[in-house]
Amino acid sequence: MGRAVWDTPADLADWLPMDVDIWAWVGDTQRQLHGAGNAGLAIALGDIPAQAYEGRYSQLDVVAPAVANQAESMELPWLEFYARYWHLIGRIGDRAQGAVALKDAAELVAFAEREDVRDCPSVPAAYEALAVAQANADGPGYAEERLAMLGARLADVEPGSPAFAGLTTQYVAGLLDSGKADEAVAYAESAIDRLRAAELEASWELAAVSARALLAAGRAEDALAALDAATGFKPDDPIAKPHREGVLRARVLGTLGRTAEAVEALPDLDVVGDHPRSFVEWAETVRLLAGSEQIANTWQLGRVLRQWIDYFAMMGGYRARVELALIAGEMALARQGVWQARALADIAETGLAELKTTEGLPERIAELRAAADATTPLPPPGEEAELVGLFDAADGFNADPERWVGWLAPLSGKDLEATRRHTTTLGFLGYPARGADIYWTMLVEGDRLGDAADDDVAYLAGLLIEARQDERLEQFAARLPEAQRHLTLARLHRARERWPETMAEAEKALEAGAGLDARRLYSGAAQQLDENAKGAKVLADVLDSGELEDEDVWRMIVLATSAEDWATVRRGAAKIGMPIEPGEGPIEQEMGLIRVILPAPDGSQRQVISVRTGPATARLAIPQPPGMDYNAGDLVVFDPQLLEPVPDDPQERESFVPPFAAVRMLRPGGYTSWFFDGAAPSEHDWAEFNEVLAERGWPMWVYSDENYTVTHPTSGERLPGVFGWVAVPPNVSPVEVDALLDDATERWVHPLAWLDLAREVGVEVERHERIVKEYGL
């Protein structure tokens, strides 16, 4: 809704650390982009910071680079810096990317030093971002480098600059990582005093790092007091503040022995699990509190920590990976998980090679190993010969897979049934490489592939894929019969999203006699490659065999619909019992309203009310603003899998409009949208207006809400307003639309404006410009 975009910069001034002046520039740039007809870029420009802080990363990772590329082509270096900066913040902030972001962070600093960029008021934020990326990768290892860089920048920055608090926060963090806790406390307190003297308040992040410094200096009471004093401080990252403050407060309270209060303050796992920046501190706090009755040290927690370790391995958070491995190892030992503690010690030791400095870490790893050697594992629940049967009989909800890994280990690699259970459980707990090693030794090196069932091949392939041992999997595939070989390679390619290779290997597997799994792999890859007719055929060939499940039939219907193979669509609908009117050719029957989920230019999603016209087709019913890739009248293919469950409540179910994800455009309707804006008419006039448009089949949609008001041109009072879009089919000229709108609204107390349409037809442009100005539209 156009107006909100232009108001955005005032709200964005709340997002630090960018200079407030930058938001005035953002607003001007948005207006210029709107004026040039680039509404999509203007919308995206205003939403990028929110995408970074609200965790809408799938949008950010598409939109920010696109904005940066457009800015480069338009020779707008400040805009390019803006887009690149916020994309980087979205990566190194809550996502805590480390080594994988270092190159981009360094390039941003180099870009900021260009002559045509260096005067941008937000340039210091690039140095802060580089320091954050380095800290994410290896805080202590980069500590001195960070301090030198940040110190040089701080020498030229006064407390009144918005950059001061952010640079200072990272400088204090650098002192902490270099082991200088007392110096960090003194520096933070001095900076806060300087801000106070300038009648300014510290950011919450600066106060938080000050509290961490006090805690590291052994002054936990003072750390708690600092946190209490900072509760109302304005955060740089307002979205993250609640959970970050909760974790830090719990850690301080736990250090003080105030366990019940610490547990109360600690955010739940389902909250923190979405915020990697808090993973290590949360885990440290849980380890501190795990001895209490309020915190359960379970295998589920161990599995989560293992997933976090892998996350940091992928993101180049090398120090975090080692720290988490040690924490998880200590907690595993508390559960008498000896095998897991040893495995985690191995992970920590392997991680040392990635660090610039390892001071104190080899000793901690050695201590973990010694503690594991001194811990007695829990005894198994029965004799070795009984374990497989006991495993199968165990309660799947309450059974502890960590313990079963230890109990089955003596049999694994010898007994095939035990090996299947042991290795797949290892994979489930996050140790696929260990499971793959055991399976490999038994089946491949032990020359027992001839005894292996199809499930064994699939299990080992799955473990190798999950462990990202692609070369080893290819070696494994080379030893298999032809059908299994191609099927295994197709699974690998699918996992790596190599769709042409997936399709080729699945086709070879089918030719060699593979079954439904190969057809599924082939059809899935075909859909990704827009080879819809081929994908539909490979499933339709066995439609009457009873081999396909409903999910397979629906996929065939979607593929056949995309290929406009209506005969196959009808066959699929009959198979699943969906009534379709008899006939040939396209299916066009009204089957109720649905919500179709489509992409928006800013990377978000739009829900568009549509009329379902077939098993997997819908015609959009709501006009869309120009700049969208779709509009009312367009026929789209959608995935018939519901995105929300049907409500249980009968009243809610009655008004429920089911949502489905759009797959592709099938046929555009060619409709054009025209914007209208002005004071809202009477209910009678509005009803007549709607009726006139409905008679002509022109979809109309109001985008304003009850809060939208316009200004009375003489009294200045606020009047209820209305704005929206009218969409017309391709056989209707702009002149016809202008004439109809003029006739339909000429008797209204307050005139309606359609400036873009008036300019298009060259009729009464000055009148519409006057309406816009007088009513403040």
BELZI-V660031 format. One record per helix or strand. SS is the DSSP state (h for helix, s for strand). FROM is the first residue (numbers start at 1). TO is the last residue. If there is no record, write none. Layout:
{{SS:FROM:TO} {SS:FROM:TO}}
This chain:
{{h:2:12} {h:20:35} {h:39:54} {h:57:73} {h:77:92} {h:99:112} {h:124:138} {h:143:154} {h:163:177} {h:181:197} {h:204:216} {h:220:230} {h:238:255} {h:259:265} {h:269:272} {h:276:289} {h:299:315} {h:318:334} {h:338:354} {h:361:373} {h:384:393} {h:401:408} {h:416:428} {h:432:445} {h:449:451} {h:454:466} {h:470:478} {h:482:495} {h:499:511} {h:516:528} {h:532:540} {h:543:545} {h:550:562} {h:566:576} {s:593:599} {s:605:612} {s:617:620} {s:635:639} {h:650:655} {s:659:667} {s:672:679} {h:683:696} {s:700:702} {s:709:711} {s:718:728} {h:734:745} {s:752:753} {h:755:761} {h:765:774}}
